[in-house]
Amino acid sequence: MKFKKVIAALIISQFAISDDELSSIPGAFVDVGYSAKSVSMGMVQTNLNEGALSAIFNPSNLANEKNKHSIYLNNFKLRNLDNYLVLAYSTNSIQNIPMGILLITNGDELWSESQIGVSIGYSFTETFGIGLTSKIYTVSAGNNKDGEIQDLQVSGDGFGFGFDSGLQYKLTETQKFALVFKNLFSSVSYNSSGGGGLAEGSYNENIPSHYVFGYSVKNKSVSLFLDILNGYKNDSPKEVRIGSEWNIFRNIINLRGGYRSELMTGENKMYGFGTGIQYGFKNIELILNLGYFFRPEEENMNEMRVEIGFNVK
């Protein structure tokens, strides 16, 4: 009953408070695939219990974190244009309240974005957990000196906030359900100047929100994941994401694969595959995730991602 009440409250509050003029195009701060493991598995996220990355995927997963400290680092260049740095840290040093921190930056002097977040997770029971992530967004634009042509250079900045929330319910030892709300509430204020006086002004913009329903099932050899994503008020097309992970050698080496597309049309297909290697000695575990994805409907949309992680028990 408590599980149902929490879900209902989150859904109702989103419709009650969200802006009717919410932009339908998620431009800034869009998730381009922040994790090599997630990318290799069709962008599934809700039930990936991956240490510190839970602060990005689903903060309720922090409640399942067994390691005292967890760190993940990912650096990549999207379409050979924007440099991304993704850093996540989590700890369960505080009894019964695991916490996480995330840092995501991308861009250059022309346009750069950063988001810093703090997450907490809490287990109400052995089978039900909840989590919350609060984020601060910053934007800097027009700082490239090569753009200063006849005083028409446009520059600006932005500052805002956003909140994510997640729930996870363990049906059995091998099956889990999850529900994640991304940018449940958000707002970014922008200020611009220059452009010969034509670009002076300020405005606010919300980041389109969406929710993701997830299910996972596993045995000793195989884990299967399903995520279904939907945006509020048709802000984004419904997506289906399917991922799998195969333990091929003593939980040290894993093979992964996945698929993502629009749910109703099958368009915007993405295929991913990769591998994960994790090896522990004494109280430290080292992790290497490799992920490759390609989108056959887009030109030159194939990328390789590399991710490293450290867990301290």
C-alpha positions as CSV (number, residue, x, y, z in Angstrom):
1,M,0.0,0.0,0.0
2,K,2.8,2.4,0.8
3,F,4.4,1.6,-2.5
4,K,1.2,2.5,-4.4
5,K,0.7,5.8,-2.5
6,V,4.2,7.0,-3.3
7,I,3.8,6.3,-7.0
8,A,0.4,8.0,-7.2
9,A,1.7,11.1,-5.4
10,L,4.6,11.5,-7.7
11,I,2.5,11.2,-10.9
12,I,-0.2,13.6,-9.7
13,S,2.3,16.2,-8.6
14,Q,4.0,16.2,-12.0
15,F,0.7,17.1,-13.8
16,A,-0.3,19.6,-11.2
17,I,2.9,21.6,-11.2
18,S,4.4,21.2,-14.7
19,D,4.3,24.1,-17.2
20,D,1.8,23.8,-20.0
21,E,4.3,25.5,-22.3
22,L,6.9,22.9,-21.6
23,S,9.3,22.6,-24.6
24,S,8.8,19.4,-26.6
25,I,12.5,19.4,-27.7
26,P,15.0,18.3,-25.1
27,G,17.9,20.4,-26.2
28,A,20.1,21.2,-23.2
29,F,21.1,18.5,-20.6
30,V,19.7,15.6,-22.7
31,D,20.9,12.1,-21.7
32,V,23.2,11.1,-24.6
33,G,24.2,7.9,-22.9
34,Y,26.3,8.7,-19.9
35,S,27.5,5.2,-19.1
36,A,29.4,2.7,-21.4
37,K,27.5,-0.2,-19.7
38,S,24.1,1.3,-20.3
39,V,25.0,2.2,-23.9
40,S,26.1,-1.4,-24.6
41,M,22.7,-2.6,-23.3
42,G,20.3,-0.5,-25.3
43,M,20.3,2.4,-22.8
44,V,18.5,0.4,-20.1
45,Q,19.1,2.0,-16.7
46,T,16.3,1.6,-14.1
47,N,17.5,-1.8,-12.6
48,L,21.2,-1.5,-13.3
49,N,22.7,-1.8,-9.9
50,E,26.1,-0.3,-10.8
51,G,27.4,1.4,-7.7
52,A,27.9,5.1,-8.0
53,L,26.1,5.2,-11.4
54,S,22.9,4.7,-9.5
55,A,23.0,8.5,-8.8
56,I,22.4,8.9,-12.6
57,F,20.3,5.8,-13.4
58,N,18.0,5.4,-10.5
59,P,18.7,6.8,-7.0
60,S,16.7,4.1,-5.3
61,N,19.4,1.6,-6.4
62,L,21.7,3.3,-3.9
63,A,19.8,1.5,-1.2
64,N,21.2,-1.8,-2.5
65,E,24.8,-0.6,-2.5
66,K,27.0,-3.0,-0.6
67,N,30.3,-1.2,-1.1
68,K,31.6,1.4,1.3
69,H,32.8,3.6,-1.6
70,S,32.2,3.5,-5.3
71,I,33.6,5.7,-8.1
72,Y,32.9,5.7,-11.9
73,L,34.6,7.8,-14.6
74,N,33.6,8.1,-18.2
75,N,35.1,10.5,-20.8
76,F,34.0,10.6,-24.5
77,K,33.5,12.8,-27.5
78,L,29.9,12.8,-28.9
79,R,29.9,12.7,-32.7
80,N,33.5,14.0,-32.6
81,L,32.1,17.4,-31.5
82,D,31.3,17.7,-27.7
83,N,33.6,16.4,-25.0
84,Y,31.8,14.8,-22.1
85,L,33.1,14.1,-18.6
86,V,31.0,11.9,-16.3
87,L,32.0,11.3,-12.7
88,A,29.9,9.6,-10.1
89,Y,30.7,8.7,-6.5
90,S,28.6,6.9,-3.8
91,T,29.1,5.8,-0.2
92,N,27.1,4.0,2.4
93,S,29.3,5.2,5.3
94,I,26.2,6.9,6.8
95,Q,24.1,4.1,8.3
96,N,20.9,3.4,6.5
97,I,21.3,6.5,4.2
98,P,23.5,5.7,1.2
99,M,24.4,8.8,-0.8
100,G,25.8,9.6,-4.2
101,I,27.3,12.6,-6.1
102,L,27.3,13.1,-9.8
103,L,29.2,15.5,-12.1
104,I,28.5,15.8,-15.8
105,T,30.1,18.4,-18.0
106,N,30.2,18.9,-21.8
107,G,31.0,21.5,-24.4
108,D,33.6,24.1,-25.1
109,E,34.0,27.9,-25.0
110,L,31.2,28.3,-27.6
111,W,28.6,26.4,-25.5
112,S,29.1,24.4,-22.3
113,E,26.8,22.7,-19.8
114,S,27.4,21.3,-16.4
115,Q,25.2,19.5,-13.9
116,I,26.1,18.6,-10.3
117,G,23.8,16.3,-8.3
118,V,23.4,14.8,-4.9
119,S,21.4,11.6,-4.4
120,I,20.1,9.7,-1.4
121,G,18.5,6.3,-1.2
122,Y,16.4,4.7,1.5
123,S,14.9,1.2,2.0
124,F,11.5,1.1,3.6
125,T,11.6,-2.7,3.7
126,E,13.8,-5.4,2.3
127,T,11.9,-5.3,-0.9
128,F,11.0,-1.7,-1.4
129,G,13.4,1.3,-1.8
130,I,13.1,4.9,-2.9
131,G,15.6,7.5,-3.9
132,L,15.9,11.2,-4.8
133,T,18.5,13.2,-6.8
134,S,18.7,17.0,-6.7
135,K,20.7,18.7,-9.5
136,I,22.1,22.1,-10.3
137,Y,22.4,23.1,-13.9
138,T,24.8,25.7,-15.3
139,V,25.4,27.0,-18.8
140,S,28.1,29.2,-20.3
141,A,27.9,30.4,-23.9
142,G,29.7,32.7,-26.3
143,N,33.1,32.8,-24.7
144,N,35.0,31.8,-27.9
145,K,37.2,34.7,-29.0
146,D,37.0,33.7,-32.7
147,G,33.3,34.7,-32.6
148,E,33.9,38.4,-32.0
149,I,33.0,39.8,-35.4
150,Q,31.9,43.5,-35.5
151,D,30.5,43.3,-32.0
152,L,27.9,40.7,-33.0
153,Q,29.2,38.1,-30.6
154,V,26.4,36.7,-28.5
155,S,27.2,35.5,-25.0
156,G,25.2,34.3,-22.0
157,D,24.8,32.1,-19.1
158,G,22.2,29.9,-17.4
159,F,21.5,28.5,-14.0
160,G,18.8,26.2,-12.8
161,F,17.8,23.1,-10.9
162,G,16.1,19.7,-11.4
163,F,14.9,16.7,-9.4
164,D,14.9,13.0,-10.2
165,S,13.1,10.3,-8.2
166,G,13.2,6.5,-8.3
167,L,11.4,3.5,-6.8
168,Q,12.4,-0.1,-6.9
169,Y,10.4,-3.1,-5.8
170,K,12.0,-6.6,-5.5
171,L,9.3,-9.1,-6.4
172,T,11.6,-12.2,-5.8
173,E,15.3,-12.7,-5.5
174,T,15.5,-12.8,-9.3
175,Q,12.9,-10.2,-10.4
176,K,12.7,-6.5,-9.9
177,F,10.3,-3.7,-10.9
178,A,11.4,0.0,-11.0
179,L,9.9,3.4,-11.8
180,V,12.1,6.4,-12.4
181,F,11.0,10.1,-12.9
182,K,13.6,12.2,-14.7
183,N,13.4,16.0,-14.2
184,L,10.2,15.7,-12.2
185,F,10.5,19.4,-11.5
186,S,13.1,21.6,-13.4
187,S,13.8,25.1,-14.4
188,V,16.7,26.9,-16.0
189,S,17.0,30.7,-16.3
190,Y,19.0,32.0,-19.2
191,N,20.6,35.5,-19.7
192,S,22.1,36.7,-23.0
193,S,23.7,39.8,-24.4
194,G,25.5,41.0,-27.5
195,G,24.5,40.5,-31.0
196,G,24.5,44.2,-31.7
197,G,22.0,44.7,-29.0
198,L,19.5,42.2,-30.5
199,A,20.3,39.4,-28.2
200,E,19.7,41.2,-24.9
201,G,17.2,39.4,-22.6
202,S,16.4,36.8,-20.0
203,Y,14.0,33.8,-20.1
204,N,13.2,30.6,-18.3
205,E,12.9,27.1,-19.7
206,N,11.9,23.8,-18.3
207,I,13.8,20.6,-19.2
208,P,11.3,18.1,-20.6
209,S,10.5,15.4,-18.0
210,H,9.8,11.7,-18.6
211,Y,9.2,8.6,-16.6
212,V,10.6,5.1,-17.1
213,F,9.1,1.8,-16.1
214,G,11.6,-1.0,-15.7
215,Y,11.6,-4.8,-15.2
216,S,14.5,-7.2,-14.8
217,V,15.0,-10.9,-14.3
218,K,18.1,-12.9,-13.8
219,N,19.7,-16.2,-13.0
220,K,23.3,-17.2,-12.4
221,S,24.3,-16.9,-16.1
222,V,22.0,-14.3,-17.7
223,S,20.3,-11.0,-16.7
224,L,17.6,-9.5,-18.9
225,F,16.3,-5.9,-18.7
226,L,13.4,-4.0,-20.1
227,D,12.7,-0.2,-19.8
228,I,9.8,1.6,-21.3
229,L,10.2,5.4,-21.4
230,N,7.4,8.0,-21.9
231,G,7.4,11.8,-21.7
232,Y,4.6,13.8,-20.1
233,K,2.2,15.6,-22.5
234,N,3.9,14.1,-25.6
235,D,7.2,15.7,-24.8
236,S,9.1,12.8,-26.3
237,P,8.1,9.6,-28.1
238,K,7.6,6.4,-26.2
239,E,10.7,4.2,-26.3
240,V,11.4,0.6,-25.6
241,R,14.8,-0.4,-24.3
242,I,16.0,-4.0,-24.0
243,G,19.3,-5.2,-22.6
244,S,21.0,-8.4,-21.6
245,E,24.2,-9.4,-19.7
246,W,25.8,-12.8,-19.9
247,N,28.3,-14.0,-17.3
248,I,30.8,-16.0,-19.3
249,F,33.6,-16.4,-16.7
250,R,33.2,-16.5,-12.9
251,N,31.5,-13.1,-12.7
252,I,34.7,-11.6,-13.9
253,I,34.0,-11.3,-17.7
254,N,30.5,-10.4,-19.0
255,L,29.2,-9.9,-22.5
256,R,26.3,-7.4,-23.1
257,G,23.9,-6.5,-25.8
258,G,20.9,-4.3,-26.3
259,Y,18.4,-2.5,-28.5
260,R,16.4,0.7,-28.3
261,S,13.7,2.2,-30.6
262,E,10.5,4.2,-30.5
263,L,7.8,1.9,-29.1
264,M,5.0,2.5,-31.6
265,T,6.9,3.1,-34.8
266,G,10.1,1.2,-34.4
267,E,12.0,4.2,-35.7
268,N,15.3,5.7,-34.3
269,K,16.8,2.3,-33.7
270,M,19.9,1.9,-31.8
271,Y,21.9,-1.3,-31.3
272,G,24.6,-1.8,-28.6
273,F,27.0,-4.4,-27.5
274,G,30.0,-4.5,-25.2
275,T,31.8,-6.3,-22.4
276,G,32.6,-5.8,-18.7
277,I,35.6,-6.9,-16.7
278,Q,35.7,-6.7,-13.0
279,Y,38.3,-8.1,-10.7
280,G,38.7,-7.8,-7.0
281,F,41.5,-8.3,-4.6
282,K,41.5,-7.7,-0.9
283,N,39.0,-4.8,-0.3
284,I,39.2,-3.2,-3.8
285,E,37.4,-4.1,-7.0
286,L,38.5,-2.7,-10.4
287,I,35.9,-2.4,-13.2
288,L,36.3,-1.8,-16.9
289,N,33.2,-1.4,-19.1
290,L,33.4,-1.2,-22.9
291,G,30.4,-0.2,-24.9
292,Y,29.8,0.3,-28.6
293,F,26.6,1.5,-30.2
294,F,25.4,2.3,-33.7
295,R,22.2,3.8,-35.2
296,P,21.6,2.4,-38.8
297,E,19.2,5.2,-39.6
298,E,21.7,7.9,-39.0
299,E,24.9,8.7,-40.8
300,N,28.2,8.3,-38.8
301,M,26.3,7.5,-35.6
302,N,28.5,4.8,-34.2
303,E,30.7,5.3,-31.1
304,M,32.9,3.5,-28.7
305,R,32.7,4.3,-25.0
306,V,35.1,3.3,-22.2
307,E,34.3,3.5,-18.5
308,I,36.4,2.7,-15.4
309,G,35.2,2.1,-11.9
310,F,36.5,1.3,-8.4
311,N,34.7,-0.2,-5.5
312,V,36.0,-0.2,-1.9
313,K,34.4,-2.8,0.3
